Amino acid sequence: MTVSGREMSLRDAVAGRCAVRDFVAQMPDDALLDRLLQAAVRAPTAMHEEPWRFAVIRDRNLLNRISERAKALIAARAEGVPPDAAATFTAKEFHVFYNAPVLIVVGTEAPGRFADADCWLAAENLMLAAHAEGLGSCVIGLALDALNDADVKRAAGLPAGFTAVAPVIVGVPAHPAALRPTPRKPPQVVLRA
Ligand SMILES: Cc1cc2nc3c(=O)[nH]c(=O)nc-3n(C[C@H](O)[C@H](O)[C@H](O)COP(=O)(O)O)c2cc1C
């Protein structure tokens, strides 16, 4: 794995990755995005089905439209969302993609027993590769309903049979020096037999 030509160990990539929600406007180039997709498809895949498909969305107007639709759906289905979170997620200035330059939607046209698992594994590979390349990323689960909305799919040009599973924003972090991995509890082992 590389960061600006320097190698990053897998251990450092796993330990150092964190959600990034603040990006510079610069668009990662196509070759870089292709390397992320190549890393994604190295994920394990049940029955070797490779059910993942990728939508790479850079069109700002389209990202804005999907964000607005996501917010409208959050507002309409606010049950289960704490009131302060719902207020944050539906505020006028809130953008579900944090104005990231690129959204990569990992999804499938062949839903099945393990298709979601394959897509999530591909998404994690993609995010680790992004981190190793000096890019930031974040899963945007809040956008899932909007991305699977028939009107949004039609407007975006997504295949009608595509199901979004793991939406991931990607971009150059605005403040790379300030990024810190978030803490984790120690592994809770329920059995060592
Ligand atoms: C399934 C899933 C959905 C997520 N959805 C969102 C989201 O909609 N918006 C967001 O800002 N972060 C989202 N995140 C990112 C998490 O908030 C983040 O991974 C978590 O706080 C841990 O921080 P870290 O990734 O920096 O370790 C999501 C993460 C996962 C795994």
PDBQT file of the ligand as one rigid body, heavy atoms in Angstrom, charges set to zero:
ROOT
HETATM    1  C1  LIG A 201     -22.795   0.890   8.465  1.00  0.00    +0.000 C 
HETATM    2  C2  LIG A 201     -22.210   2.255   8.757  1.00  0.00    +0.000 A 
HETATM    3  C3  LIG A 201     -22.950   3.378   8.480  1.00  0.00    +0.000 A 
HETATM    4  C4  LIG A 201     -22.404   4.641   8.708  1.00  0.00    +0.000 A 
HETATM    5  N1  LIG A 201     -23.123   5.749   8.342  1.00  0.00    +0.000 NA
HETATM    6  C5  LIG A 201     -22.602   6.969   8.536  1.00  0.00    +0.000 A 
HETATM    7  C6  LIG A 201     -23.304   8.123   8.088  1.00  0.00    +0.000 A 
HETATM    8  O1  LIG A 201     -24.396   8.057   7.521  1.00  0.00    +0.000 OA
HETATM    9  N2  LIG A 201     -22.729   9.333   8.296  1.00  0.00    +0.000 N 
HETATM   10  C7  LIG A 201     -21.516   9.462   8.915  1.00  0.00    +0.000 A 
HETATM   11  O2  LIG A 201     -21.060  10.590   9.073  1.00  0.00    +0.000 OA
HETATM   12  N3  LIG A 201     -20.809   8.382   9.333  1.00  0.00    +0.000 NA
HETATM   13  C8  LIG A 201     -21.320   7.141   9.141  1.00  0.00    +0.000 A 
HETATM   14  N4  LIG A 201     -20.598   6.035   9.502  1.00  0.00    +0.000 N 
HETATM   15  C9  LIG A 201     -19.254   6.190  10.078  1.00  0.00    +0.000 C 
HETATM   16  C10 LIG A 201     -19.227   5.909  11.573  1.00  0.00    +0.000 C 
HETATM   17  O3  LIG A 201     -19.836   6.986  12.250  1.00  0.00    +0.000 OA
HETATM   18  C11 LIG A 201     -17.773   5.724  12.017  1.00  0.00    +0.000 C 
HETATM   19  O4  LIG A 201     -17.211   4.627  11.330  1.00  0.00    +0.000 OA
HETATM   20  C12 LIG A 201     -17.700   5.475  13.532  1.00  0.00    +0.000 C 
HETATM   21  O5  LIG A 201     -18.035   6.639  14.244  1.00  0.00    +0.000 OA
HETATM   22  C13 LIG A 201     -16.318   5.014  13.976  1.00  0.00    +0.000 C 
HETATM   23  O6  LIG A 201     -15.363   5.975  13.624  1.00  0.00    +0.000 OA
HETATM   24  P1  LIG A 201     -14.099   5.604  12.711  1.00  0.00    +0.000 P 
HETATM   25  O7  LIG A 201     -14.608   5.090  11.391  1.00  0.00    +0.000 OA
HETATM   26  O8  LIG A 201     -13.359   6.903  12.579  1.00  0.00    +0.000 OA
HETATM   27  O9  LIG A 201     -13.321   4.552  13.412  1.00  0.00    +0.000 OA
HETATM   28  C14 LIG A 201     -21.107   4.769   9.272  1.00  0.00    +0.000 A 
HETATM   29  C15 LIG A 201     -20.369   3.614   9.547  1.00  0.00    +0.000 A 
HETATM   30  C16 LIG A 201     -20.898   2.379   9.282  1.00  0.00    +0.000 A 
HETATM   31  C17 LIG A 201     -20.063   1.151   9.549  1.00  0.00    +0.000 C 
ENDROOT
TORSDOF 0
